[in-house]
Structures are given as C-alpha cells and as structure tokens.
Amino acid sequence: IGTILSSQPPVIYDERYNQERFMSRHELLRCQGFPSRLKWPSHLQSQRKVTKYIGNAVHVGTVKAIIKEMKEQSCL
C-alpha cells in the first residue's frame, strides 16, 4: 500500500492508454475514503494544492474505527 505524499500525486499505470499518469483529484479523494459527492472548494483547484490537502488528510475509515473503539472503551 502506498502513501499519498503532499508534495506530488502518485503516478499510476493506466492500462486503457498504455501509459503512466498522475492520479486525479477524484481518485485521491476516494483513496482517502471521502464520498464521491464531496464538493471541493473552488479556491483549491491547482493540482499542487489538491494533493497537499488530500495527502494530509486522515482516511475516513481510520477516524470511524478510532471513534468506535473510544465509544466501546467509554472514552466518549
């Protein structure tokens, strides 16, 4: 499993076009567990900013698992 770095989007091999390419904003968001209906802020459109913010995010599933465990241990 790879890491989404905030400095550069991951390069993937696209078999449809037989070439490498950078992951799209939508693909990066889905890898981090965000819903496909998420509205991305209009002032964060550059690929560099998109990659920085998504790369610094914590996977949604991880947050859910931590909250669930905290509830089970009566921490919340």
GIRA-V142099 format. One line per field, one symbol per residue. ss: DSSP state (H for helix, E for strand, C for the rest). phi: phi as a letter, one per 20 degrees, with the letter a starting at -180 (. if undefined). Layout:
ss->???
phi->???
//
This chain:
ss->CCCCCCCCCCEEEECCCCEEEECCHHHHHHHCCCCCCCCCCCCCCCHHHHHHHHHCCCCHHHHHHHHHHHHHCCCC
phi->.edeffebffeceeffdlbebfffgffffffenfffegeegfedefgffgfffffefdggffffffffffffeled
//
